[in-house]
Amino acid sequence: MNALTITTKGQITLKKDLLKHLGLQPGDRVAVDKLPDGRIEIHAIKPTGKISDVFGIFKREGRKPISIEEMNEIIGKGWAGEL
């Protein structure tokens, strides 16, 4: 059994061997399920899908795409406080 210490903020840190067992890296996420007998279950949340799933998420129906030059102009106006 691995004993963990609870911080004053109510947080725990999983030790490296537990992270390795779960296949987790920094930035990964875990899910915690409350079980009816007062225990919890922790498991890794593995990303699903393909990178191509995000293609076109900013597409604006009925409007032409914005060029890089137009994006840079809008960004410049934003930084200058003109928007």
mmCIF file of the N, C-alpha and C atoms, coordinates in Angstrom:
data_MODEL
# 
_entry.id   MODEL 
# 
loop_
_atom_site.group_PDB 
_atom_site.id 
_atom_site.type_symbol 
_atom_site.label_atom_id 
_atom_site.label_alt_id 
_atom_site.label_comp_id 
_atom_site.label_asym_id 
_atom_site.label_entity_id 
_atom_site.label_seq_id 
_atom_site.pdbx_PDB_ins_code 
_atom_site.Cartn_x 
_atom_site.Cartn_y 
_atom_site.Cartn_z 
_atom_site.occupancy 
_atom_site.B_iso_or_equiv 
_atom_site.pdbx_formal_charge 
_atom_site.auth_seq_id 
_atom_site.auth_comp_id 
_atom_site.auth_asym_id 
_atom_site.auth_atom_id 
_atom_site.pdbx_PDB_model_num 
ATOM 1   N N  . MET A 1 1  ? 0.849   -1.183 0.000   1.00 0.00 ? 1  MET A N  1 
ATOM 2   C CA . MET A 1 1  ? 0.000   0.000  0.000   1.00 0.00 ? 1  MET A CA 1 
ATOM 3   C C  . MET A 1 1  ? 0.891   1.241  0.000   1.00 0.00 ? 1  MET A C  1 
ATOM 4   N N  . ASN A 1 2  ? 0.490   2.239  -0.767  1.00 0.00 ? 2  ASN A N  1 
ATOM 5   C CA . ASN A 1 2  ? 1.190   3.522  -0.795  1.00 0.00 ? 2  ASN A CA 1 
ATOM 6   C C  . ASN A 1 2  ? 0.429   4.512  0.080   1.00 0.00 ? 2  ASN A C  1 
ATOM 7   N N  . ALA A 1 3  ? 1.068   5.053  1.094   1.00 0.00 ? 3  ALA A N  1 
ATOM 8   C CA . ALA A 1 3  ? 0.454   6.062  1.949   1.00 0.00 ? 3  ALA A CA 1 
ATOM 9   C C  . ALA A 1 3  ? 0.782   7.441  1.387   1.00 0.00 ? 3  ALA A C  1 
ATOM 10  N N  . LEU A 1 4  ? -0.223  8.286  1.294   1.00 0.00 ? 4  LEU A N  1 
ATOM 11  C CA . LEU A 1 4  ? -0.054  9.648  0.784   1.00 0.00 ? 4  LEU A CA 1 
ATOM 12  C C  . LEU A 1 4  ? -0.409  10.632 1.885   1.00 0.00 ? 4  LEU A C  1 
ATOM 13  N N  . THR A 1 5  ? 0.227   11.790 1.878   1.00 0.00 ? 5  THR A N  1 
ATOM 14  C CA . THR A 1 5  ? -0.029  12.825 2.872   1.00 0.00 ? 5  THR A CA 1 
ATOM 15  C C  . THR A 1 5  ? -0.924  13.899 2.264   1.00 0.00 ? 5  THR A C  1 
ATOM 16  N N  . ILE A 1 6  ? -1.901  14.322 3.028   1.00 0.00 ? 6  ILE A N  1 
ATOM 17  C CA . ILE A 1 6  ? -2.802  15.385 2.579   1.00 0.00 ? 6  ILE A CA 1 
ATOM 18  C C  . ILE A 1 6  ? -2.219  16.723 3.026   1.00 0.00 ? 6  ILE A C  1 
ATOM 19  N N  . THR A 1 7  ? -2.122  17.675 2.075   1.00 0.00 ? 7  THR A N  1 
ATOM 20  C CA . THR A 1 7  ? -1.584  18.999 2.400   1.00 0.00 ? 7  THR A CA 1 
ATOM 21  C C  . THR A 1 7  ? -2.652  19.837 3.103   1.00 0.00 ? 7  THR A C  1 
ATOM 22  N N  . THR A 1 8  ? -2.253  21.013 3.584   1.00 0.00 ? 8  THR A N  1 
ATOM 23  C CA . THR A 1 8  ? -3.206  21.911 4.232   1.00 0.00 ? 8  THR A CA 1 
ATOM 24  C C  . THR A 1 8  ? -4.266  22.406 3.266   1.00 0.00 ? 8  THR A C  1 
ATOM 25  N N  . LYS A 1 9  ? -3.978  22.325 1.958   1.00 0.00 ? 9  LYS A N  1 
ATOM 26  C CA . LYS A 1 9  ? -4.958  22.705 0.933   1.00 0.00 ? 9  LYS A CA 1 
ATOM 27  C C  . LYS A 1 9  ? -5.870  21.542 0.552   1.00 0.00 ? 9  LYS A C  1 
ATOM 28  N N  . GLY A 1 10 ? -5.684  20.384 1.203   1.00 0.00 ? 10 GLY A N  1 
ATOM 29  C CA . GLY A 1 10 ? -6.509  19.222 0.901   1.00 0.00 ? 10 GLY A CA 1 
ATOM 30  C C  . GLY A 1 10 ? -6.070  18.478 -0.339  1.00 0.00 ? 10 GLY A C  1 
ATOM 31  N N  . GLN A 1 11 ? -4.819  18.640 -0.734  1.00 0.00 ? 11 GLN A N  1 
ATOM 32  C CA . GLN A 1 11 ? -4.307  18.008 -1.948  1.00 0.00 ? 11 GLN A CA 1 
ATOM 33  C C  . GLN A 1 11 ? -3.379  16.846 -1.597  1.00 0.00 ? 11 GLN A C  1 
ATOM 34  N N  . ILE A 1 12 ? -3.281  15.913 -2.549  1.00 0.00 ? 12 ILE A N  1 
ATOM 35  C CA . ILE A 1 12 ? -2.319  14.827 -2.421  1.00 0.00 ? 12 ILE A CA 1 
ATOM 36  C C  . ILE A 1 12 ? -1.467  14.798 -3.675  1.00 0.00 ? 12 ILE A C  1 
ATOM 37  N N  . THR A 1 13 ? -0.277  14.233 -3.553  1.00 0.00 ? 13 THR A N  1 
ATOM 38  C CA . THR A 1 13 ? 0.610   14.066 -4.690  1.00 0.00 ? 13 THR A CA 1 
ATOM 39  C C  . THR A 1 13 ? 0.821   12.577 -4.890  1.00 0.00 ? 13 THR A C  1 
ATOM 40  N N  . LEU A 1 14 ? 0.569   12.113 -6.120  1.00 0.00 ? 14 LEU A N  1 
ATOM 41  C CA . LEU A 1 14 ? 0.813   10.708 -6.429  1.00 0.00 ? 14 LEU A CA 1 
ATOM 42  C C  . LEU A 1 14 ? 2.289   10.506 -6.701  1.00 0.00 ? 14 LEU A C  1 
ATOM 43  N N  . LYS A 1 15 ? 2.835   9.468  -6.131  1.00 0.00 ? 15 LYS A N  1 
ATOM 44  C CA . LYS A 1 15 ? 4.252   9.180  -6.302  1.00 0.00 ? 15 LYS A CA 1 
ATOM 45  C C  . LYS A 1 15 ? 4.529   8.667  -7.709  1.00 0.00 ? 15 LYS A C  1 
ATOM 46  N N  . LYS A 1 16 ? 5.793   8.804  -8.112  1.00 0.00 ? 16 LYS A N  1 
ATOM 47  C CA . LYS A 1 16 ? 6.186   8.465  -9.479  1.00 0.00 ? 16 LYS A CA 1 
ATOM 48  C C  . LYS A 1 16 ? 5.801   7.050  -9.876  1.00 0.00 ? 16 LYS A C  1 
ATOM 49  N N  . ASP A 1 17 ? 5.941   6.105  -8.960  1.00 0.00 ? 17 ASP A N  1 
ATOM 50  C CA . ASP A 1 17 ? 5.608   4.724  -9.331  1.00 0.00 ? 17 ASP A CA 1 
ATOM 51  C C  . ASP A 1 17 ? 4.117   4.559  -9.605  1.00 0.00 ? 17 ASP A C  1 
ATOM 52  N N  . LEU A 1 18 ? 3.267   5.317  -8.897  1.00 0.00 ? 18 LEU A N  1 
ATOM 53  C CA . LEU A 1 18 ? 1.830   5.273  -9.166  1.00 0.00 ? 18 LEU A CA 1 
ATOM 54  C C  . LEU A 1 18 ? 1.498   5.924  -10.512 1.00 0.00 ? 18 LEU A C  1 
ATOM 55  N N  . LEU A 1 19 ? 2.153   7.044  -10.803 1.00 0.00 ? 19 LEU A N  1 
ATOM 56  C CA . LEU A 1 19 ? 1.934   7.712  -12.086 1.00 0.00 ? 19 LEU A CA 1 
ATOM 57  C C  . LEU A 1 19 ? 2.366   6.806  -13.235 1.00 0.00 ? 19 LEU A C  1 
ATOM 58  N N  . LYS A 1 20 ? 3.490   6.141  -13.055 1.00 0.00 ? 20 LYS A N  1 
ATOM 59  C CA . LYS A 1 20 ? 3.971   5.224  -14.085 1.00 0.00 ? 20 LYS A CA 1 
ATOM 60  C C  . LYS A 1 20 ? 2.991   4.069  -14.265 1.00 0.00 ? 20 LYS A C  1 
ATOM 61  N N  . HIS A 1 21 ? 2.477   3.542  -13.158 1.00 0.00 ? 21 HIS A N  1 
ATOM 62  C CA . HIS A 1 21 ? 1.510   2.441  -13.213 1.00 0.00 ? 21 HIS A CA 1 
ATOM 63  C C  . HIS A 1 21 ? 0.258   2.845  -13.994 1.00 0.00 ? 21 HIS A C  1 
ATOM 64  N N  . LEU A 1 22 ? -0.165  4.098  -13.821 1.00 0.00 ? 22 LEU A N  1 
ATOM 65  C CA . LEU A 1 22 ? -1.349  4.605  -14.532 1.00 0.00 ? 22 LEU A CA 1 
ATOM 66  C C  . LEU A 1 22 ? -1.015  5.049  -15.957 1.00 0.00 ? 22 LEU A C  1 
ATOM 67  N N  . GLY A 1 23 ? 0.280   5.120  -16.289 1.00 0.00 ? 23 GLY A N  1 
ATOM 68  C CA . GLY A 1 23 ? 0.687   5.568  -17.620 1.00 0.00 ? 23 GLY A CA 1 
ATOM 69  C C  . GLY A 1 23 ? 0.520   7.067  -17.806 1.00 0.00 ? 23 GLY A C  1 
ATOM 70  N N  . LEU A 1 24 ? 0.691   7.815  -16.726 1.00 0.00 ? 24 LEU A N  1 
ATOM 71  C CA . LEU A 1 24 ? 0.458   9.258  -16.756 1.00 0.00 ? 24 LEU A CA 1 
ATOM 72  C C  . LEU A 1 24 ? 1.752   10.046 -16.881 1.00 0.00 ? 24 LEU A C  1 
ATOM 73  N N  . GLN A 1 25 ? 1.640   11.181 -17.551 1.00 0.00 ? 25 GLN A N  1 
ATOM 74  C CA . GLN A 1 25 ? 2.730   12.142 -17.723 1.00 0.00 ? 25 GLN A CA 1 
ATOM 75  C C  . GLN A 1 25 ? 2.248   13.483 -17.174 1.00 0.00 ? 25 GLN A C  1 
ATOM 76  N N  . PRO A 1 26 ? 3.157   14.421 -16.883 1.00 0.00 ? 26 PRO A N  1 
ATOM 77  C CA . PRO A 1 26 ? 2.725   15.755 -16.460 1.00 0.00 ? 26 PRO A CA 1 
ATOM 78  C C  . PRO A 1 26 ? 1.738   16.351 -17.460 1.00 0.00 ? 26 PRO A C  1 
ATOM 79  N N  . GLY A 1 27 ? 0.665   16.928 -16.941 1.00 0.00 ? 27 GLY A N  1 
ATOM 80  C CA . GLY A 1 27 ? -0.364  17.529 -17.795 1.00 0.00 ? 27 GLY A CA 1 
ATOM 81  C C  . GLY A 1 27 ? -1.510  16.593 -18.106 1.00 0.00 ? 27 GLY A C  1 
ATOM 82  N N  . ASP A 1 28 ? -1.336  15.277 -17.888 1.00 0.00 ? 28 ASP A N  1 
ATOM 83  C CA . ASP A 1 28 ? -2.428  14.333 -18.105 1.00 0.00 ? 28 ASP A CA 1 
ATOM 84  C C  . ASP A 1 28 ? -3.491  14.542 -17.032 1.00 0.00 ? 28 ASP A C  1 
ATOM 85  N N  . ARG A 1 29 ? -4.642  13.939 -17.257 1.00 0.00 ? 29 ARG A N  1 
ATOM 86  C CA . ARG A 1 29 ? -5.753  14.092 -16.318 1.00 0.00 ? 29 ARG A CA 1 
ATOM 87  C C  . ARG A 1 29 ? -6.156  12.741 -15.743 1.00 0.00 ? 29 ARG A C  1 
ATOM 88  N N  . VAL A 1 30 ? -6.720  12.778 -14.548 1.00 0.00 ? 30 VAL A N  1 
ATOM 89  C CA . VAL A 1 30 ? -7.241  11.571 -13.925 1.00 0.00 ? 30 VAL A CA 1 
ATOM 90  C C  . VAL A 1 30 ? -8.693  11.807 -13.525 1.00 0.00 ? 30 VAL A C  1 
ATOM 91  N N  . ALA A 1 31 ? -9.453  10.729 -13.460 1.00 0.00 ? 31 ALA A N  1 
ATOM 92  C CA . ALA A 1 31 ? -10.829 10.789 -12.978 1.00 0.00 ? 31 ALA A CA 1 
ATOM 93  C C  . ALA A 1 31 ? -10.856 10.126 -11.607 1.00 0.00 ? 31 ALA A C  1 
ATOM 94  N N  . VAL A 1 32 ? -11.656 10.673 -10.714 1.00 0.00 ? 32 VAL A N  1 
ATOM 95  C CA . VAL A 1 32 ? -11.815 10.116 -9.377  1.00 0.00 ? 32 VAL A CA 1 
ATOM 96  C C  . VAL A 1 32 ? -13.294 9.805  -9.188  1.00 0.00 ? 32 VAL A C  1 
ATOM 97  N N  . ASP A 1 33 ? -13.582 8.538  -8.911  1.00 0.00 ? 33 ASP A N  1 
ATOM 98  C CA . ASP A 1 33 ? -14.959 8.106  -8.687  1.00 0.00 ? 33 ASP A CA 1 
ATOM 99  C C  . ASP A 1 33 ? -15.138 7.782  -7.214  1.00 0.00 ? 33 ASP A C  1 
ATOM 100 N N  . LYS A 1 34 ? -16.241 8.279  -6.623  1.00 0.00 ? 34 LYS A N  1 
ATOM 101 C CA . LYS A 1 34 ? -16.575 7.956  -5.237  1.00 0.00 ? 34 LYS A CA 1 
ATOM 102 C C  . LYS A 1 34 ? -17.335 6.636  -5.227  1.00 0.00 ? 34 LYS A C  1 
ATOM 103 N N  . LEU A 1 35 ? -16.863 5.685  -4.451  1.00 0.00 ? 35 LEU A N  1 
ATOM 104 C CA . LEU A 1 35 ? -17.514 4.397  -4.324  1.00 0.00 ? 35 LEU A CA 1 
ATOM 105 C C  . LEU A 1 35 ? -18.416 4.406  -3.088  1.00 0.00 ? 35 LEU A C  1 
ATOM 106 N N  . PRO A 1 36 ? -19.474 3.616  -3.088  1.00 0.00 ? 36 PRO A N  1 
ATOM 107 C CA . PRO A 1 36 ? -20.444 3.672  -1.991  1.00 0.00 ? 36 PRO A CA 1 
ATOM 108 C C  . PRO A 1 36 ? -19.888 3.278  -0.627  1.00 0.00 ? 36 PRO A C  1 
ATOM 109 N N  . ASP A 1 37 ? -18.800 2.555  -0.570  1.00 0.00 ? 37 ASP A N  1 
ATOM 110 C CA . ASP A 1 37 ? -18.273 2.105  0.724   1.00 0.00 ? 37 ASP A CA 1 
ATOM 111 C C  . ASP A 1 37 ? -17.258 3.074  1.320   1.00 0.00 ? 37 ASP A C  1 
ATOM 112 N N  . GLY A 1 38 ? -17.205 4.321  0.816   1.00 0.00 ? 38 GLY A N  1 
ATOM 113 C CA . GLY A 1 38 ? -16.294 5.322  1.355   1.00 0.00 ? 38 GLY A CA 1 
ATOM 114 C C  . GLY A 1 38 ? -14.923 5.325  0.707   1.00 0.00 ? 38 GLY A C  1 
ATOM 115 N N  . ARG A 1 39 ? -14.709 4.480  -0.282  1.00 0.00 ? 39 ARG A N  1 
ATOM 116 C CA . ARG A 1 39 ? -13.436 4.460  -1.005  1.00 0.00 ? 39 ARG A CA 1 
ATOM 117 C C  . ARG A 1 39 ? -13.563 5.311  -2.261  1.00 0.00 ? 39 ARG A C  1 
ATOM 118 N N  . ILE A 1 40 ? -12.418 5.614  -2.861  1.00 0.00 ? 40 ILE A N  1 
ATOM 119 C CA . ILE A 1 40 ? -12.400 6.284  -4.160  1.00 0.00 ? 40 ILE A CA 1 
ATOM 120 C C  . ILE A 1 40 ? -11.615 5.419  -5.136  1.00 0.00 ? 40 ILE A C  1 
ATOM 121 N N  . GLU A 1 41 ? -11.873 5.633  -6.410  1.00 0.00 ? 41 GLU A N  1 
ATOM 122 C CA . GLU A 1 41 ? -11.146 4.934  -7.467  1.00 0.00 ? 41 GLU A CA 1 
ATOM 123 C C  . GLU A 1 41 ? -10.580 5.985  -8.399  1.00 0.00 ? 41 GLU A C  1 
ATOM 124 N N  . ILE A 1 42 ? -9.284  5.888  -8.693  1.00 0.00 ? 42 ILE A N  1 
ATOM 125 C CA . ILE A 1 42 ? -8.609  6.837  -9.579  1.00 0.00 ? 42 ILE A CA 1 
ATOM 126 C C  . ILE A 1 42 ? -8.211  6.101  -10.843 1.00 0.00 ? 42 ILE A C  1 
ATOM 127 N N  . HIS A 1 43 ? -8.524  6.689  -11.987 1.00 0.00 ? 43 HIS A N  1 
ATOM 128 C CA . HIS A 1 43 ? -8.056  6.099  -13.245 1.00 0.00 ? 43 HIS A CA 1 
ATOM 129 C C  . HIS A 1 43 ? -7.691  7.210  -14.224 1.00 0.00 ? 43 HIS A C  1 
ATOM 130 N N  . ALA A 1 44 ? -6.790  6.869  -15.129 1.00 0.00 ? 44 ALA A N  1 
ATOM 131 C CA . ALA A 1 44 ? -6.294  7.834  -16.111 1.00 0.00 ? 44 ALA A CA 1 
ATOM 132 C C  . ALA A 1 44 ? -7.383  8.150  -17.126 1.00 0.00 ? 44 ALA A C  1 
ATOM 133 N N  . ILE A 1 45 ? -7.436  9.397  -17.544 1.00 0.00 ? 45 ILE A N  1 
ATOM 134 C CA . ILE A 1 45 ? -8.309  9.804  -18.643 1.00 0.00 ? 45 ILE A CA 1 
ATOM 135 C C  . ILE A 1 45 ? -7.423  9.887  -19.871 1.00 0.00 ? 45 ILE A C  1 
ATOM 136 N N  . LYS A 1 46 ? -7.603  8.978  -20.769 1.00 0.00 ? 46 LYS A N  1 
ATOM 137 C CA . LYS A 1 46 ? -6.797  8.948  -21.985 1.00 0.00 ? 46 LYS A CA 1 
ATOM 138 C C  . LYS A 1 46 ? -7.515  9.723  -23.084 1.00 0.00 ? 46 LYS A C  1 
ATOM 139 N N  . PRO A 1 47 ? -6.796  10.620 -23.776 1.00 0.00 ? 47 PRO A N  1 
ATOM 140 C CA . PRO A 1 47 ? -7.418  11.362 -24.870 1.00 0.00 ? 47 PRO A CA 1 
ATOM 141 C C  . PRO A 1 47 ? -7.897  10.402 -25.956 1.00 0.00 ? 47 PRO A C  1 
ATOM 142 N N  . THR A 1 48 ? -9.010  10.739 -26.539 1.00 0.00 ? 48 THR A N  1 
ATOM 143 C CA . THR A 1 48 ? -9.545  9.927  -27.630 1.00 0.00 ? 48 THR A CA 1 
ATOM 144 C C  . THR A 1 48 ? -9.668  10.789 -28.870 1.00 0.00 ? 48 THR A C  1 
ATOM 145 N N  . GLY A 1 49 ? -9.828  10.162 -29.997 1.00 0.00 ? 49 GLY A N  1 
ATOM 146 C CA . GLY A 1 49 ? -10.006 10.893 -31.240 1.00 0.00 ? 49 GLY A CA 1 
ATOM 147 C C  . GLY A 1 49 ? -8.704  11.055 -31.998 1.00 0.00 ? 49 GLY A C  1 
ATOM 148 N N  . LYS A 1 50 ? -8.824  11.762 -33.111 1.00 0.00 ? 50 LYS A N  1 
ATOM 149 C CA . LYS A 1 50 ? -7.681  11.996 -33.987 1.00 0.00 ? 50 LYS A CA 1 
ATOM 150 C C  . LYS A 1 50 ? -7.445  13.501 -34.097 1.00 0.00 ? 50 LYS A C  1 
ATOM 151 N N  . ILE A 1 51 ? -6.229  13.859 -34.438 1.00 0.00 ? 51 ILE A N  1 
ATOM 152 C CA . ILE A 1 51 ? -5.915  15.284 -34.613 1.00 0.00 ? 51 ILE A CA 1 
ATOM 153 C C  . ILE A 1 51 ? -6.786  15.892 -35.702 1.00 0.00 ? 51 ILE A C  1 
ATOM 154 N N  . SER A 1 52 ? -7.136  15.104 -36.684 1.00 0.00 ? 52 SER A N  1 
ATOM 155 C CA . SER A 1 52 ? -7.960  15.626 -37.781 1.00 0.00 ? 52 SER A CA 1 
ATOM 156 C C  . SER A 1 52 ? -9.367  15.995 -37.307 1.00 0.00 ? 52 SER A C  1 
ATOM 157 N N  . ASP A 1 53 ? -9.772  15.521 -36.128 1.00 0.00 ? 53 ASP A N  1 
ATOM 158 C CA . ASP A 1 53 ? -11.094 15.880 -35.601 1.00 0.00 ? 53 ASP A CA 1 
ATOM 159 C C  . ASP A 1 53 ? -11.225 17.381 -35.338 1.00 0.00 ? 53 ASP A C  1 
ATOM 160 N N  . VAL A 1 54 ? -10.108 18.077 -35.144 1.00 0.00 ? 54 VAL A N  1 
ATOM 161 C CA . VAL A 1 54 ? -10.186 19.506 -34.853 1.00 0.00 ? 54 VAL A CA 1 
ATOM 162 C C  . VAL A 1 54 ? -10.120 20.375 -36.111 1.00 0.00 ? 54 VAL A C  1 
ATOM 163 N N  . PHE A 1 55 ? -9.826  19.768 -37.248 1.00 0.00 ? 55 PHE A N  1 
ATOM 164 C CA . PHE A 1 55 ? -9.752  20.550 -38.475 1.00 0.00 ? 55 PHE A CA 1 
ATOM 165 C C  . PHE A 1 55 ? -11.112 21.181 -38.757 1.00 0.00 ? 55 PHE A C  1 
ATOM 166 N N  . GLY A 1 56 ? -11.106 22.458 -39.043 1.00 0.00 ? 56 GLY A N  1 
ATOM 167 C CA . GLY A 1 56 ? -12.325 23.156 -39.422 1.00 0.00 ? 56 GLY A CA 1 
ATOM 168 C C  . GLY A 1 56 ? -13.185 23.624 -38.265 1.00 0.00 ? 56 GLY A C  1 
ATOM 169 N N  . ILE A 1 57 ? -12.694 23.537 -37.023 1.00 0.00 ? 57 ILE A N  1 
ATOM 170 C CA . ILE A 1 57 ? -13.554 23.938 -35.910 1.00 0.00 ? 57 ILE A CA 1 
ATOM 171 C C  . ILE A 1 57 ? -13.814 25.450 -35.882 1.00 0.00 ? 57 ILE A C  1 
ATOM 172 N N  . PHE A 1 58 ? -12.967 26.209 -36.559 1.00 0.00 ? 58 PHE A N  1 
ATOM 173 C CA . PHE A 1 58 ? -13.179 27.653 -36.599 1.00 0.00 ? 58 PHE A CA 1 
ATOM 174 C C  . PHE A 1 58 ? -13.817 28.114 -37.904 1.00 0.00 ? 58 PHE A C  1 
ATOM 175 N N  . LYS A 1 59 ? -14.228 27.169 -38.714 1.00 0.00 ? 59 LYS A N  1 
ATOM 176 C CA . LYS A 1 59 ? -14.858 27.519 -39.988 1.00 0.00 ? 59 LYS A CA 1 
ATOM 177 C C  . LYS A 1 59 ? -16.145 28.297 -39.719 1.00 0.00 ? 59 LYS A C  1 
ATOM 178 N N  . ARG A 1 60 ? -16.317 29.366 -40.465 1.00 0.00 ? 60 ARG A N  1 
ATOM 179 C CA . ARG A 1 60 ? -17.488 30.214 -40.299 1.00 0.00 ? 60 ARG A CA 1 
ATOM 180 C C  . ARG A 1 60 ? -18.349 30.080 -41.545 1.00 0.00 ? 60 ARG A C  1 
ATOM 181 N N  . GLU A 1 61 ? -19.464 29.380 -41.419 1.00 0.00 ? 61 GLU A N  1 
ATOM 182 C CA . GLU A 1 61 ? -20.346 29.149 -42.553 1.00 0.00 ? 61 GLU A CA 1 
ATOM 183 C C  . GLU A 1 61 ? -20.802 30.475 -43.159 1.00 0.00 ? 61 GLU A C  1 
ATOM 184 N N  . GLY A 1 62 ? -20.724 30.557 -44.483 1.00 0.00 ? 62 GLY A N  1 
ATOM 185 C CA . GLY A 1 62 ? -21.180 31.740 -45.198 1.00 0.00 ? 62 GLY A CA 1 
ATOM 186 C C  . GLY A 1 62 ? -20.213 32.907 -45.179 1.00 0.00 ? 62 GLY A C  1 
ATOM 187 N N  . ARG A 1 63 ? -19.032 32.739 -44.605 1.00 0.00 ? 63 ARG A N  1 
ATOM 188 C CA . ARG A 1 63 ? -18.051 33.822 -44.547 1.00 0.00 ? 63 ARG A CA 1 
ATOM 189 C C  . ARG A 1 63 ? -16.733 33.310 -45.097 1.00 0.00 ? 63 ARG A C  1 
ATOM 190 N N  . LYS A 1 64 ? -16.030 34.205 -45.795 1.00 0.00 ? 64 LYS A N  1 
ATOM 191 C CA . LYS A 1 64 ? -14.763 33.809 -46.396 1.00 0.00 ? 64 LYS A CA 1 
ATOM 192 C C  . LYS A 1 64 ? -13.692 33.660 -45.313 1.00 0.00 ? 64 LYS A C  1 
ATOM 193 N N  . PRO A 1 65 ? -12.722 32.780 -45.545 1.00 0.00 ? 65 PRO A N  1 
ATOM 194 C CA . PRO A 1 65 ? -11.629 32.632 -44.576 1.00 0.00 ? 65 PRO A CA 1 
ATOM 195 C C  . PRO A 1 65 ? -10.840 33.934 -44.431 1.00 0.00 ? 65 PRO A C  1 
ATOM 196 N N  . ILE A 1 66 ? -10.258 34.139 -43.278 1.00 0.00 ? 66 ILE A N  1 
ATOM 197 C CA . ILE A 1 66 ? -9.442  35.327 -43.018 1.00 0.00 ? 66 ILE A CA 1 
ATOM 198 C C  . ILE A 1 66 ? -7.989  34.968 -43.317 1.00 0.00 ? 66 ILE A C  1 
ATOM 199 N N  . SER A 1 67 ? -7.314  35.873 -44.013 1.00 0.00 ? 67 SER A N  1 
ATOM 200 C CA . SER A 1 67 ? -5.903  35.637 -44.332 1.00 0.00 ? 67 SER A CA 1 
ATOM 201 C C  . SER A 1 67 ? -5.034  35.926 -43.108 1.00 0.00 ? 67 SER A C  1 
ATOM 202 N N  . ILE A 1 68 ? -3.804  35.468 -43.164 1.00 0.00 ? 68 ILE A N  1 
ATOM 203 C CA . ILE A 1 68 ? -2.842  35.738 -42.090 1.00 0.00 ? 68 ILE A CA 1 
ATOM 204 C C  . ILE A 1 68 ? -2.650  37.242 -41.921 1.00 0.00 ? 68 ILE A C  1 
ATOM 205 N N  . GLU A 1 69 ? -2.601  37.947 -43.037 1.00 0.00 ? 69 GLU A N  1 
ATOM 206 C CA . GLU A 1 69 ? -2.417  39.409 -42.973 1.00 0.00 ? 69 GLU A CA 1 
ATOM 207 C C  . GLU A 1 69 ? -3.593  40.065 -42.247 1.00 0.00 ? 69 GLU A C  1 
ATOM 208 N N  . GLU A 1 70 ? -4.821  39.601 -42.551 1.00 0.00 ? 70 GLU A N  1 
ATOM 209 C CA . GLU A 1 70 ? -5.990  40.165 -41.874 1.00 0.00 ? 70 GLU A CA 1 
ATOM 210 C C  . GLU A 1 70 ? -5.970  39.832 -40.381 1.00 0.00 ? 70 GLU A C  1 
ATOM 211 N N  . MET A 1 71 ? -5.542  38.613 -40.044 1.00 0.00 ? 71 MET A N  1 
ATOM 212 C CA . MET A 1 71 ? -5.434  38.241 -38.626 1.00 0.00 ? 71 MET A CA 1 
ATOM 213 C C  . MET A 1 71 ? -4.438  39.144 -37.915 1.00 0.00 ? 71 MET A C  1 
ATOM 214 N N  . ASN A 1 72 ? -3.272  39.357 -38.545 1.00 0.00 ? 72 ASN A N  1 
ATOM 215 C CA . ASN A 1 72 ? -2.248  40.211 -37.938 1.00 0.00 ? 72 ASN A CA 1 
ATOM 216 C C  . ASN A 1 72 ? -2.751  41.633 -37.751 1.00 0.00 ? 72 ASN A C  1 
ATOM 217 N N  . GLU A 1 73 ? -3.516  42.137 -38.692 1.00 0.00 ? 73 GLU A N  1 
ATOM 218 C CA . GLU A 1 73 ? -4.070  43.497 -38.584 1.00 0.00 ? 73 GLU A CA 1 
ATOM 219 C C  . GLU A 1 73 ? -5.046  43.582 -37.406 1.00 0.00 ? 73 GLU A C  1 
ATOM 220 N N  . ILE A 1 74 ? -5.904  42.579 -37.270 1.00 0.00 ? 74 ILE A N  1 
ATOM 221 C CA . ILE A 1 74 ? -6.865  42.557 -36.164 1.00 0.00 ? 74 ILE A CA 1 
ATOM 222 C C  . ILE A 1 74 ? -6.135  42.445 -34.830 1.00 0.00 ? 74 ILE A C  1 
ATOM 223 N N  . ILE A 1 75 ? -5.116  41.590 -34.770 1.00 0.00 ? 75 ILE A N  1 
ATOM 224 C CA . ILE A 1 75 ? -4.327  41.413 -33.539 1.00 0.00 ? 75 ILE A CA 1 
ATOM 225 C C  . ILE A 1 75 ? -3.660  42.728 -33.173 1.00 0.00 ? 75 ILE A C  1 
ATOM 226 N N  . GLY A 1 76 ? -3.083  43.420 -34.153 1.00 0.00 ? 76 GLY A N  1 
ATOM 227 C CA . GLY A 1 76 ? -2.426  44.710 -33.909 1.00 0.00 ? 76 GLY A CA 1 
ATOM 228 C C  . GLY A 1 76 ? -3.396  45.724 -33.366 1.00 0.00 ? 76 GLY A C  1 
ATOM 229 N N  . LYS A 1 77 ? -4.609  45.770 -33.921 1.00 0.00 ? 77 LYS A N  1 
ATOM 230 C CA . LYS A 1 77 ? -5.614  46.719 -33.422 1.00 0.00 ? 77 LYS A CA 1 
ATOM 231 C C  . LYS A 1 77 ? -6.024  46.373 -31.988 1.00 0.00 ? 77 LYS A C  1 
ATOM 232 N N  . GLY A 1 78 ? -6.091  45.071 -31.704 1.00 0.00 ? 78 GLY A N  1 
ATOM 233 C CA . GLY A 1 78 ? -6.445  44.659 -30.343 1.00 0.00 ? 78 GLY A CA 1 
ATOM 234 C C  . GLY A 1 78 ? -5.395  45.105 -29.337 1.00 0.00 ? 78 GLY A C  1 
ATOM 235 N N  . TRP A 1 79 ? -4.102  44.884 -29.668 1.00 0.00 ? 79 TRP A N  1 
ATOM 236 C CA . TRP A 1 79 ? -3.035  45.288 -28.780 1.00 0.00 ? 79 TRP A CA 1 
ATOM 237 C C  . TRP A 1 79 ? -2.974  46.798 -28.619 1.00 0.00 ? 79 TRP A C  1 
ATOM 238 N N  . ALA A 1 80 ? -3.370  47.517 -29.667 1.00 0.00 ? 80 ALA A N  1 
ATOM 239 C CA . ALA A 1 80 ? -3.336  48.984 -29.607 1.00 0.00 ? 80 ALA A CA 1 
ATOM 240 C C  . ALA A 1 80 ? -4.581  49.555 -28.907 1.00 0.00 ? 80 ALA A C  1 
ATOM 241 N N  . GLY A 1 81 ? -5.509  48.684 -28.526 1.00 0.00 ? 81 GLY A N  1 
ATOM 242 C CA . GLY A 1 81 ? -6.717  49.135 -27.836 1.00 0.00 ? 81 GLY A CA 1 
ATOM 243 C C  . GLY A 1 81 ? -7.741  49.757 -28.773 1.00 0.00 ? 81 GLY A C  1 
ATOM 244 N N  . GLU A 1 82 ? -7.655  49.433 -30.063 1.00 0.00 ? 82 GLU A N  1 
ATOM 245 C CA . GLU A 1 82 ? -8.560  50.012 -31.052 1.00 0.00 ? 82 GLU A CA 1 
ATOM 246 C C  . GLU A 1 82 ? -9.815  49.167 -31.274 1.00 0.00 ? 82 GLU A C  1 
ATOM 247 N N  . LEU A 1 83 ? -9.910  48.040 -30.584 1.00 0.00 ? 83 LEU A N  1 
ATOM 248 C CA . LEU A 1 83 ? -11.112 47.187 -30.728 1.00 0.00 ? 83 LEU A CA 1 
ATOM 249 C C  . LEU A 1 83 ? -11.948 47.206 -29.495 1.00 0.00 ? 83 LEU A C  1 
# 
